[in-house]
Structures are given as C-alpha cells and as structure tokens.
Amino acid sequence: MNNFDRMLSSEDVMRRRATLLQRLHIDGPLLVLLLILAAGSLFVLYSASGKSWDLLAKQATSFGIGLVSMIVIAQFEPRFMARWVPLGYVIGVVLLLVVDIMGHNAMGATRWINIPGVIRFQPSEFMKILMPATIAWYLSKRTLPPQLKHVGISLLLIGVPFALIVRQPDLGTSLLILAGGAFVLFMGGLRWRWILSVLAAAIPVSVAMWFFIMHDYQKQRILTFLDPESDPLGTGWNIIQSKAAIGSGGVFGKGWLLGTQSHLDFLPESHTDFIIAVLGEEFGLVGICALLLIYLLLIGRGLVITAQAQTLFGKLLAGALTMTFFVYVFVNIGMVSGLLPVVGVPLPFISYGGTSLVTLLSAFGVLMSIHTHRKWIAQV
Amino acid sequence: MSQPIRIKDHEKDARLVRGRVVFGAIAVVALICVLIARLYYLQVIQYEYHSTLSENNRVHVQPIPPTRGLIFDRNGVVVADNRPSFSLSMTRERSGDWQQVLDVIVEVLQLTPEDRVIFEKRMRQGRRPFEPVPILFELSEEQIARIAVNQFRLPGVEVVAQLVRHYPQGAHFAHSVGYMGRINEKELKTLDPVNYSGTHHIGKTGIERFYEAELHGQVGYEEVETNARGRVLRVLKRTDPVPGKDIVLSLDIKLQEAAEAALGGRRGAVVALDPKTGEVLAMVSQPSFDPNLFVTGISFKAYAELRDSIDRPLFNRVLRGLYPPGSTIKPAVAIAGLDAGVVTASSRVFDPGYYMLPNYDHKYRNWNRTGDGFVDLDTAIMRSNDTYFYDLAHKLGIDRLSAYMNKFGIGQKVSLDMFEESPGLMPSREWKRATRRQAWFPGETLILGIGQGYMQSTPLQLAQATALVANKGVWNRPHLAKSLEGVKPVDENPMPDIILRDPSDWTKVNHGMQQVMHGARGTARKAAIGAQYRIAGKSGTAQVVAIKQGEKYDRSKVQERHRDHALFVGFAPADDPKIVVSVMVENGESGSGVAAPVVRQVMDAWLLDQDGRLKAEYASPISAEATARDE
C-alpha cells in the first residue's frame, strides 16, 4: 500500500516537471534543428527560384503542413503504430499496384493516385516511412540477430514495393525505400558475413539489372555519370553545370543572390534536386559545411534516440529512419557534385517540393514519438 | 537439435542495436568527410578552373550539326546537295527584352507584322538555354548589310551561315526524293533531342524522309568559352560530327526527263523499273512542284495554291493514286487461271459479245459488242477479251483469285523504301464481310477478272505485278536507293517468289502480251510499229469516280475530268526483260491509244542509243524475234 503511494507520487512529480514541449511529445533539439533548416531552406530557395515569392509561400505552407503532421504523429504511442503498421503496409502495396495498372493503361509513367478534387498523392511517399516500420514490426517479434528465414521474409516484404516503384519508373524513391528496409535489418544485427556476401553478390546482380531491367534513360544516366562529358548536350549537361556552379563558389561563395550559373538558367532544376549547387555557389564551402553540420546534428540526435529507445520496435525504426535520412543527404550531394549517378533524390528540407517535406517531417514525428513516449517508471 | 529454445533477451538486443548505432555513426561521419573532401576538391583545388569558366561567362556546349548526306542519280548527277545560306538567329538570353529586339528587326528589314508573328512563334520553340534560334532564312546581301549597320541595336542577334538543302533538279524528283522542311513541334517530340540539337530541318517526304536517319548523321559538339556578348573566345574541346551517308538512287535523270516528255504535260504517272533487281529507273507524277520551296518555309499563299490546285501537283500519283487496274491485270489473272488449272493454253471460250452466269439473266458485256467468236488464252490477252476472263474468274472463284492477286502485290505495300505508299485493295470475302457486312456475290468475281469492281492499285503496284510476269515470279521489291554509301539496301521483309506448278505458263502469258504489241489484231499494235525490239504489253482503262456535287469547274473541264484514265503496262525486250514500264494518264480514255505510246517512248529512251539502234547490251537473239513475228 505504502509502496503504491510512493509510485503514484513519483509519477506525479514527473508530470509536474514535464515542460510544455514534453507534454506535446516534442523533442526540443530536433525541433530547433528543423526550424533552422526551414529558415535556411527559404533563403536558398528564394535565390534558386529567381526571387519567386509564390514558390516561397508554397514551400512555407508545406512546412506548416509538415510540422502539423509531425506533431500529430508524435502523439501516437509507438505501440499503437506497431499495431497498425501491417495494415498500412498492405494498403500501401495495393495503392502501388493501382498506380502500376493505371500507369500502364495511360501508356506512360504514373506515380500519382489522383482523384480529382479529392486527393492527389504518391503512394510511394507513404512507403518511405511504412517500409522501415513494417520490417521493424516484423523483426521486433523475432530473436536477434535475425535468422535466415526471417531475413528472407523481410527481403520479400521490401522487394514487393521496391519492384513496383522501380517499374513506375522512379529509381530514386525505390532506392530510398530499399535503404529504409535494409537499415532495419542492419540495426537488428544482421550478421556481417551475410552483409558482405550480399555485397559480393551485388556485382552479378547489377550486371543482370543492366541488361534486363533498367530503362534506357536509367542506363543513360549511369553512363553519363561514369563519363558526363560523353553526353554534354543531354544528361551530362546537368552535372557539368552543377560542378561548375559549386566549384566557382570557392570557400566563401559569391554571396546570396549573386550566383551566376543558377541565375542565368545554366543550371537546370536549380530549385529542386540540384539546389545544393545554388547553395554551394552562393555560400561556398563554408555554407555547405554549415548545412552538413546541421544534418550531422540531426542524425546524431536520431542515433541517440535509437540508443535510448525502450522497445525493440522503437530502436529498429528510429535507427532505420535516421540512417535513411542520411542516405538522402549523401545521395543528393553526391550526385550534384558528380560523385554518384543522377537519381532523382531531393535534398532533405532544402529542395522545393511539398510531398517530400511532409514525408520527412512525418518521419521526424515518428522519432519524437519513440523518444517521448518512454515509460518514466521503468527508468526509476 | 543444436538450437536451444530462444528467449527474448532484451539486454542482449539493446547491446546489439547499440553496437550497430555506433557503427552507423562512424559510417555517417566518414561519408560526410568524403562529401566534404569532394567539395574541397571542387571549391578549393579546382576553384580557379571553375571560377574562370563561370566568371568569364561561361562555358557553352554548342552542337555542330552533321552535314546531310548528298543524293545522286544512278549516273552520279547531283539530285540533292547542301548550299550555304545565311540566316538570322537570335539568342533569347542575350537579347534582353527580346520582344522589343524583334520589333527592331522587323523595322530594320522592313518586314510585315505577319513575319513578326512567325518570328515570335519560332522563338518560342527554342529548346535549351542560350541556344540561338534561327528566325529568318535565305538572307539577301542587302538584308545582311542592314543587320550589320544596326548591330548595336540588336543584342543577341547574329547572321549565321549554315548549310541548307538544295534540289538542283527542281521538280523532276519532287515525288521520289521528296523534300525537307523545318522541324515542327510534333516532330520535335519524337526526335532524339541530342542528335537533332543543331539541326533545324528534317526530311518530310520521299527518300529524304525514309532515309532520314542515314542522311542525317551524328551530331558533334564543341565546348566553347564565350564572353558576355556570346562571342566565342576559344574552343575548349571539340568532337566532330559524323556526316550523313550519301545515297545513290537507281533513278536515271535522262530516263526521268524522257518519261516526263512522253507524258507531254498531261496529268499522269510513269514508273519504270528493272525487273531483275527492282531498281526504279524513273518515277514520274505529273504535274509536279519545286521542292526547293519547302526547304526554308513556303509562304502560306504559295502553299495554298499548290494544295488547292485542281491538278493536285502535291499528290503522288505513283504511290498514292488508286485506280482500278482494268485490263492491265489480265496477265496476272491469266497466270492464276493457268496455275489453278481452270484454263489451259489451248482451252477455248465462245464469245458472243457478252457473258452470262448460269441462272442469272444479267449480261456481262465484252468491250467488243459483236464478240470475238472462239477465244483461246493467247487471243484473249491479245484482244483483251472480257468474256474469256469473266469465264476464267468465275471458274477460279473469289478466294483463289484474291490469293493469287495478293501474291502479285495487289492489296499490299510493294516498295522497299518509299514513304507513304498506299497498299491499294484486293477484295476478298472476309474483306467484304468486315467492311460492308455483306456476302460475296458471284458477279463481283467476274468484274474482278477484268480489273474492275472494288480492286484498287497504284501505278507502282501495276509495274510490280508486270515485273513479276516479266521476271517469272521472282520478287524484287521496287526501291529508289541503289546504294547507301556503297551498301545496297536490304529487304528485311521479302515477299515469297511466285512458284507455278508449270513454269512454262509464264512464257504463255508473255507470248500473249507480245501479241498485244506485235500481233495482227493486237490492241496496241500501233504503239509497236517500227520497234527495234520485242515488247510485251497490256492496256487498260480505269473508270473515274464522278466529281463531287457542288464543285464548280469549267463545263469543258468537268467533261474532260469525267473521262476514263488510260493505263498501260509493258516490258521489253520481251524475251529478256530489261525494263518494265507502267503508265497512267489521267482522263486519257484509251490505254492502247494514249498510254501505250508513252510506254514505248520510255522504252526507246532506255533501250536505244543516240542513233536509234538497240544498245548492244540489250540485244536479244534474233531467232526468237523472227519466229514470233510469223504468228
């Protein structure tokens, strides 16, 4: 009896100590970093879009919507999420199938589900969060490190949506979804020798992909990547110009709104996938390093959340989301600076585009939920 | 067995994940260092290089269009070449207020507001940033001078020399070689944007269109450094374009001219081909037009004139003109009858001047109302006896007739490399059921036997069907290109040769066709008078579809345009055919009277030398000629 009283009172103390942010299930450090990124994004975008207030207003609105959905998602307990993840996964796959069938009827690539006047969205965006969540849900019920059978089933769960999105065709998104699922396996302690043998097997598989699966435009992208100068009138143009933009920025950059490459229409897609080139040109190496620092802090916080998560589901999901976020950053900057092939991956929080913003912020909402719904009692 | 029961060990799981988190963190930091190293390389080590490119405004990639392949006739006479021409081009990004610059151009060159509308349309078709867009072609010396004087008011405007297609032979080859024109928006969508990045013209019809890929070549490019005004300061890197392939046509300009002269200003079509190879030696569709008009953009008025002319000069009669083959198809029908065994060389039909189906009382008339009496195969071809062929067609039936005619190329595209050839029509039971929802009537088979009814064919198809008779059933698709850069075009979809149960049937029909020209009662014997060689031929007439109601023409003209089209096909020398000729004279009325002399003149032009004697290489054994003449 006495004991019970003490327990109650200690929980009471905790509740009183909780700040407003904690009651809203929001993680302070993440929120601050995200707001800094948002502000920076609008600055760069203003320049990259040719001083378009219109574009800026749209991006700011998307940010608002994203923040709201982040806060809403943070309110759900991870346990609640885990319960609904399988259903979400099934719905996601069905929607991808619908897109696949519609796309083929329309004789072209379609990524959207569009019910005019009601809703218009890309099911593949949902899968970016649902994919790691599904694998995390599945593995959290098994023993770790995962057995071969469970790895196989996980790969099957990843493979279906991956294949459907490759067919759209949307190489960038499909790779992000593959990464999302694979990182759960990695976090779950997938044996190193399996990882290494998969990497070794990747070579013959990629050869097969080249000959049987890839579209001509995707092959062209890889060829252009290996030797961008080989096709300077077509795809190579982007890389040559973005390298010139970044390179001419130097250490300190040319100054805000003073970039010449991007402003003279040399740089294609300067406000979407290639926006880092504008940043690099106008703010130089210093500017990009500052951005990378913020990203690093975000990722660091994500990994701390992973380590401190109480449930296995939370750990796996938080780890995978954080690492996938890093993949975004690395692939985008790598491709614009000519290190990696040009696959359509936006720079998180900086590139113009509402859909990816909302998805990213929702993912951070999941991280916050994992972190803020920990049971205080368990730690006492 | 070796597997113990596993119990979830939360502590162990947490350790495992923590290990992976540490590894992930290390990997993230390492890879971010890679990115920073890359950026350091670009922004610090290569700074000078990129900064020069950027500051000195700027590196440009300029496409260098390949030189289009030339087109020659079979003797090496140039049919299409490329001439330097000056055009005015404008780079939107360098012109500031480009709309206003357009106004200045219009003012300086004293052009009309309509021209300005066209310029604006062309400007809006610009594809890549900093791409100069040509807006006015064929500048005159005076125009160039005016632009030069006013250059200071025209930022971003340049006079550019470029190669433009030219057809030195004018209207002679407009229907075979075709012409080029500006790339339009629809074509822009289907073209390879890289390969065509420096190209503004594309083949629109004929050989120019069919061999567009081969003629065009592969684009080259140079990376150049330019100053702020767009002037090229130095070339950083250059890859040469690969010029397009030259094409040697099988056409012969002298024969072409002779064929045009033989038509003598009448509307019509002439095709001459070599039956042994399928090479087209002459291809005339009259009236014709000057293809040079289309290259740099034909004015709307001039185009409307061509399009609306009652003589339809733009209409390719050889490939697109559809006519009932009339009696010219009889040799092919005769082959069908012989091979199917429904007639023999000696079997005879009595012609009272008409033919009647059993149990019907409709009379299908012979053109000669009095009748030819007993008729065998030879006489039937020589006299073009309709009754004999009604009987033959009836015995053969529509299914076999249709199948044989398909083998002769009626109802399908026969050419190898001609753009927009019409397939014509060979009716069948299935066709009638599908298109008319009606059963086939026996009477319809009869009139098909004399090339009337639903059957439709082009002059090219008639030439090919005749070539098959001449060449004993060996198929060579007619083609215009003799060689592309020395390589013969390959037929990837060859037609099967016609193999008869008795190959001597070819000779029998051939003999009948010789009788048309050389027999005492041959329908076209007048056209063969004085010939140095044996000719095999067949005349025909194609009935004209009535002119539509409501169209207003001269009364006399309407009358004339209601007359039948005159057809004639033939080959020579008959025993060793070197040339097949098919002629259609619009509203010519008489195949043997009007079209046959045209055929004869074309044959003479090909087979005789300047002195009017048979060229040595075409001489055939005299004995064959002598024996044939006795009959």
HADDOCK unambig.tbl for C-alpha pairs under 7 A between the chains (distance, minus, plus):
assign (segid A and resid 143 and name CA) (segid B and resid 8 and name CA) 5.99 0.50 0.50
assign (segid A and resid 144 and name CA) (segid B and resid 13 and name CA) 6.29 0.50 0.50
assign (segid A and resid 187 and name CA) (segid B and resid 17 and name CA) 5.53 0.50 0.50
assign (segid A and resid 187 and name CA) (segid B and resid 20 and name CA) 5.55 0.50 0.50
assign (segid A and resid 188 and name CA) (segid B and resid 17 and name CA) 6.14 0.50 0.50
assign (segid A and resid 189 and name CA) (segid B and resid 16 and name CA) 6.01 0.50 0.50
assign (segid A and resid 189 and name CA) (segid B and resid 17 and name CA) 6.52 0.50 0.50
assign (segid A and resid 189 and name CA) (segid B and resid 20 and name CA) 6.83 0.50 0.50
assign (segid A and resid 232 and name CA) (segid B and resid 61 and name CA) 6.84 0.50 0.50
assign (segid A and resid 233 and name CA) (segid B and resid 61 and name CA) 6.76 0.50 0.50
assign (segid A and resid 233 and name CA) (segid B and resid 194 and name CA) 5.90 0.50 0.50
assign (segid A and resid 234 and name CA) (segid B and resid 194 and name CA) 5.79 0.50 0.50
assign (segid A and resid 244 and name CA) (segid B and resid 50 and name CA) 5.11 0.50 0.50
assign (segid A and resid 244 and name CA) (segid B and resid 54 and name CA) 6.82 0.50 0.50
assign (segid A and resid 246 and name CA) (segid B and resid 42 and name CA) 6.93 0.50 0.50
assign (segid A and resid 246 and name CA) (segid B and resid 43 and name CA) 6.48 0.50 0.50
assign (segid A and resid 247 and name CA) (segid B and resid 42 and name CA) 4.64 0.50 0.50
assign (segid A and resid 247 and name CA) (segid B and resid 43 and name CA) 4.19 0.50 0.50
assign (segid A and resid 247 and name CA) (segid B and resid 46 and name CA) 6.57 0.50 0.50
assign (segid A and resid 247 and name CA) (segid B and resid 47 and name CA) 5.39 0.50 0.50
assign (segid A and resid 247 and name CA) (segid B and resid 50 and name CA) 5.23 0.50 0.50
assign (segid A and resid 247 and name CA) (segid B and resid 51 and name CA) 6.83 0.50 0.50
assign (segid A and resid 248 and name CA) (segid B and resid 43 and name CA) 6.48 0.50 0.50
assign (segid A and resid 248 and name CA) (segid B and resid 47 and name CA) 5.74 0.50 0.50
assign (segid A and resid 248 and name CA) (segid B and resid 50 and name CA) 4.82 0.50 0.50
assign (segid A and resid 248 and name CA) (segid B and resid 51 and name CA) 4.17 0.50 0.50
assign (segid A and resid 248 and name CA) (segid B and resid 54 and name CA) 6.37 0.50 0.50
assign (segid A and resid 249 and name CA) (segid B and resid 43 and name CA) 6.30 0.50 0.50
assign (segid A and resid 250 and name CA) (segid B and resid 43 and name CA) 4.38 0.50 0.50
assign (segid A and resid 250 and name CA) (segid B and resid 44 and name CA) 5.73 0.50 0.50
assign (segid A and resid 250 and name CA) (segid B and resid 47 and name CA) 5.71 0.50 0.50
assign (segid A and resid 251 and name CA) (segid B and resid 43 and name CA) 6.32 0.50 0.50
assign (segid A and resid 251 and name CA) (segid B and resid 44 and name CA) 6.51 0.50 0.50
assign (segid A and resid 261 and name CA) (segid B and resid 54 and name CA) 6.85 0.50 0.50
assign (segid A and resid 265 and name CA) (segid B and resid 129 and name CA) 6.42 0.50 0.50
assign (segid A and resid 266 and name CA) (segid B and resid 129 and name CA) 6.82 0.50 0.50
assign (segid A and resid 285 and name CA) (segid B and resid 39 and name CA) 6.80 0.50 0.50
assign (segid A and resid 285 and name CA) (segid B and resid 43 and name CA) 6.58 0.50 0.50
assign (segid A and resid 303 and name CA) (segid B and resid 21 and name CA) 6.27 0.50 0.50
assign (segid A and resid 307 and name CA) (segid B and resid 18 and name CA) 5.68 0.50 0.50
assign (segid A and resid 307 and name CA) (segid B and resid 21 and name CA) 6.98 0.50 0.50
assign (segid A and resid 334 and name CA) (segid B and resid 35 and name CA) 6.76 0.50 0.50
